[in-house]
Amino acid sequence: MKLVGAGALGAALSQVAGGIAFAADAEPLKIGLIVTYSGPYADYGKQMDNGIALWLKQNGERVAGRAVEIVRRDTAGPAPDLAARFARELITRDKVQVIIGLDFSPNAMAIAPVLSQAKVPCIILNASASDIPKKSDYIARISFTVGQVSAPMGTWAGRQGIRTAMTVVADYSSGADAETAFKTTFEAGGGKVVDSLRVPMNNPDFSAYVQRIKDTRPEAVFFFFPSGDLPNNFLKAAKERGLAEAGIRLLATGEAMDDSYMQAAGDAGLGLITTHHYSTAHESDLNRKFIAGYAADNGDYAPNYMAMTAYDGMAVLDKALTATGGKTDGATLMGALKGLSIESPRGPIEIGDKTRDIIQTVYVRRTERLENGKLACIEFDKFEKVQDPRA
């Protein structure tokens, strides 16, 4: 796998509007990877790189029989203008045949017009706002949507007899998706969301928010923050102010227990119920192979759902390109991606033939401490063939 650094903006998109043809067999498949490698979310890019490298290692360093050259671009976090510029550069100067990655939804939204104009296909490996595939006919997503993993939690909470809840979410598009999806299914089951709080993403002080929850005294609080320090900080504030002792149950999406951050939560994370599409504790032969291979290459640095989805990204691309006989023009490759299904370390997944979006199992998990002292999300219930609620 060859990695190429950033460079200058190339020729106008109009010169490649017809798409980029697959090169002769001797030439590598060129993949553009737009993701975060620096700043507070640098772990995202590291995880995706590791997942891609592992799949290639396990499959002879080939995708559909072709050597691979990956051209990386670092957005250093949410940076829509920069992401769009990188997409143009990758297509016009670097002549990539497909773009993958996109960890933040604003970045994925920003490159959609570029993809449409150039007719270059893109596989989303993380960005989770609901409407992303609708922004371009050349986008397929294999990660998840926030609504997809939040809606089952509302249903599950209602089945447990919980009748009042509060929501606390990060104040951006994915937070709004989580809030809406949970509220819709929770209230459909007879519950009531008694208050909803939006929290800024930049170094919030959670003490006032947690105190408001405690004063309101709902039976449960559902929260959503992107993977990283924010969920752990919220959990620690909740523990310090005694939400559990007040009889308030904590519910969240899997970002709160990201496998690469969750150990830092310590005892504050124990017992947390989350809904998500992947846990390293998932019981399957393919996941055990994935975990063992990742550990052999990366030691104690645990994989998370981004590493897993990047691993799947290579498998999906391999299967689609095999089906097209190596053709990478946008119409042909997108046609092969629609309806494509594979077995993933998370379980069976499918790309919707009409939505170009992920269909998968969403698991209900409880955070427990294993015999080795590590925290793990143990799956105990599931919702099969879940789509984004706005599909």
N, C-alpha and C positions, 0 to 999 in steps of 0.2 A: 504494500500500500504506500503510495507516494503522496506526501503532503506538501502543498505549495502555499506560500504566504500571500499576503494582500498585495495589490498593485493598483495601477492607475485605471481610470475609466476608459473603456474601449470605444468602439465605433457605435453608431446609432443603432437602436433596436430594429429599426425598419429593415436593416440589412439582413436580419435573421428572422423576419416575421414568419417565414414558412416553416420554422423549426430547424433543428440540427440533425442531419442524417447520421446514422450509426457508421462509425469508421470501419476500415478494413479489419479483419480478424487480428492482425498483428498489433493493432493500436489499442491502448487501454480505454476502458470506460471511464469517462471523466464525470465526477460527481462533485457538485458544489455543496459545501456544508456551512450553513449560516447558523451560528450559535454563540453562546457566551463563554469566553475563555478567561476573562479578567474581571476584577471588581468583586462585589459581594456574592455574585451568583456564578463565579468561575467554576464551581463544582459541576454545574450543568454540562458544560462542554467536556469536562474531563470524563464524566460518566458516559456521555454519548460516544466519545472517542473510544473508550474502553469496550463498550458494547459492540461497536462496529469492528474493532480489531479482533475481538474474540470470535465473532461469526466468521470473519475471513480466515482466521487461523484454523478453525474447525472445518472449513470448506475449501482448503487448498488455495487460499488467497485469490479466488476467482468468483465473479458474479456472472452467472449464465455462461461460464466458460471463458470469460474475459478477465484479464488483469485489470486492476482498479487504480485510478489516480484520484485522490481526494484533494480538492482545493478548498481550504478552510478560510472563513471570515469570522472575525470576532466583533460582535456588536456591543460587548461589555454590559449587557443588560437590555432593558427596553429602550430601543432607539430606532423608531420607524423610518426616519429619513435615511439613516445610515444603512439599515437593512435593504431599503429600496435601491440605494446606490450600489451596494454590494451585489444585489441580484443582477442589476444591469451589467456590472463589470464582469461577473462570472459568465454571463451569457455572451456578451459581445467581445470581450477580450480573451477570456480563458476558454471559451467554447465548450462549457460544460453541457452535458446532455440531459442531466436531471439535477434538481436542487432538492436537498433534504435538510432536516434540522428544524429550526424555528422554535425556540424555547418559549418565547413570549408572544402573546396574542397580538399586540400592536405591531410587532415586526412582521408577523405572518399576514396581517391585513394589508400592511404597506407594500408587500411585494406582489400582491395579487394582480394589480394592473400590469406590472412588468411581465408576469407569467402569461397573462392573456394576450398581450401584444406580441410577445416572442413565440408563443405556443410551445413553451418549455414546461414539462411536467414537474410537479413538486410533491414530495411525500412529507407530511407534517409529522414530526417525531415527538412533539410535546404540546405546543400551543393549544389551549383548550377552550377558548371562547366559542360559543355555539355556532356562529354564522360564518366561520372562516371558509369552509368549502364552497359556500354560496358566493363568495367574492370572485372566484375564478373557476372556469371549467377545467383548469389544469392543476387543481389541487385535490389530493386525496389525503385523508388523515388516518393514521393507525395508532394514535395514542389514546386519547379519551377526551371527553368534554366535562367541564365542571358540573354542568347540569346532569349529565349522565350518571355521575357518581353521587350527586347530592339528592336527586329525586328518590332513589331507593331508601336513603336514610329517613326521609319523611314518612314513607310507607312503613318501614320497619318500626320507627318510633311509635306510630299509631297502633301497630299490632301489639306493642308492649303495654298498651293502656295509658301511655303518656298523653295528657290532654292539654297541657299548656307548655309553651316553649318560647324562648327568645332566640334571635339570630344575631350573630356578631361576625361581620365579614370585612375583608380589606376593601377599601373604597376605590375599586376599579372594575372593569367590565366583568372579569371572571368572578369577583366577589358578588356583583349583582346577579349573575347567572346562578351562583350557589344559593343565594338568598331566595330568589324566585322559585327555583326548582324544589327546594326543601319545603317552602311555605305551601306551594301548590299541592303536593302530595300529602303533606301532614294535615292540612285543613280538609282535603278531600276525604281523609279517614276519620274526620270528626274532631281533630285537634284545633287549637287556636294559637297563632303566633301573637303574643301579647306586646312585643316590642322588638324593634329591629335597629341595630346599631351599625354604622359604617365607620371604619377605623382607617386613618391615614397610614400609608405603607412606610413612611420615613420615621423610624425610631419612636413609635408611639409609647406613651406611658399607659400601661394597661390597668393601673390601679383604680382609676375612676370608673372605667368601663366595668370592671369586675365588681366594684362596690354597687354600681347601679343594678347589675344582675342580682346580686345578693339582696338588695332592697326590694326588687320586684318579685322575687321568689317564684320563678317559673319552676315547673317540674324538671325541665331540661333546657340546656342551651346548646344550640348548633352553631359551630364556628367554622370559618374558612379563612386561611391565609396561605400564600404561596409557600412552597417548601423552603426551609431555611431556619433562621433564628426566631422569626415571629411566632410560629406555633408553640415553640418551647417556652418562649417568654410569657405567652398567654397562659399556658398550663401551669407554670410556676406561680404566676400571680393568682390563678384560681386556687391553687393549693394553699398559698400563704393566707388568703382571705377566707378559707374554709368553705368553699362552695359544696364540696362533698358532704361535710358535716351538716350543712344547711339542707341537705336532701336534694340538691340540684345535680342532675346527671349531665355529664359532658358528652356531646356527640360531635363528630367532625368528619371531614373527608380525609382521604389517605395522606394528603400533603402534611397533615399534622404529625404523622408517623412515617415520614420519608425514611427509608432504610439507611440512608447515609447520614442522617441527622438525629435519629430517634434516641440513640444512646445518651445524648446530652440532656434529654428530658428527665432522666432518672426516675425516681419514684413518682414524680408529678404526672408521668405518662401512664402509670399502671392502671389498668381497668378501662382505659379510654376505648370507646366503641367508635370505629371508623368504617366507612364504606369506600372501597377503591377497587381497582382492577388488578393490582399486583401486590404481592408480598413475597419476600425472599423465603418465607416459611411455606409457600404454596407446595402442596404435595403432588408432584408429578415427576416422571422420569426425565422429561425434557428440562424441567426447572432444576432438578438435581445436577444434570449435566452442565447447565448454564452456570449455576452457583459454583460448582467444582472448577470449571474452566476459568471463571472470573477470579476465584481465590488463588489459583495457580499463577495467574499473571499479576495479581494486585495485592496479594497478602490479606491483611486485615481490613483493607479499604473496601467496605461492602458495596455491592451494586444496589442501585435503586431502580425505580420504574423507568427512569430515563435511559439508563444503560440497557435495560430489558427491551424498551421500545426501539432503540437504535439497533440492537441485535435483530429484532424483528424486521426493521427497515431493510436490512440487507437480504433477509429471507424473502420478503415480499417483492423486492426488486428483482431478485434472482428468479422467482417463479414467474413474474410478469414478463421479464425479458426472454425467458425460455419460451413462453407462450407466443411471443411476437416474432420469434426467430431472430432476435437481436435488434429489431427495429426500435428506435428510441424517439421517433417523431411523436409530437404531443398527442395527436389523435389516436394513434395506434397503441401507445403505451397506456394512455388513460383508459382506452377500451379494455385492455387486459387487466387493469387494476380494478375496474368496476366488478363487483361480485366475487373478487378473489378471496379465498379463505386459506388459512394455514393453521397448524397447531403451534402455539406459542408457549414459552415458559409460563405464561399466565393462564393458559387454557386455550380453547378454540376462539379464533377471531375471524371476522369477515369485514370486508369493505362493502358498504351498501351499494348496490348497482345503480340506484337512482340518486342517493345522497353523496356518494363518494366519502362517506364518513364511517367511523368504526362501529361495529356491532360486537358486543362481547359480554362476558359474565362480570357482574359487579358483586364483590364479596363483602359480607359483614364480618368484621374482625374485632377481636379483643386484644389489647396490649397486655402481654404476660411476660414474666421473667423466666427464662429457661434455666436449666440446671447449670449452664456455664456462666450464669450471671447476666447474660445479655437480654435485652428486651426484644420481643418479636411480636408481630401481628398475626395472631392465630385465627384462621378462618373458621367460622362456625355456622354460617348461613350464606345464601347466595341468591342472586337474581340473574337468570339466564337470558341471553340474547337481548341485552339492553341497548337501546339506541338513545341518542340525544333526545330529550323530551320535546325539543322544538323541530325535530326532523320532519 
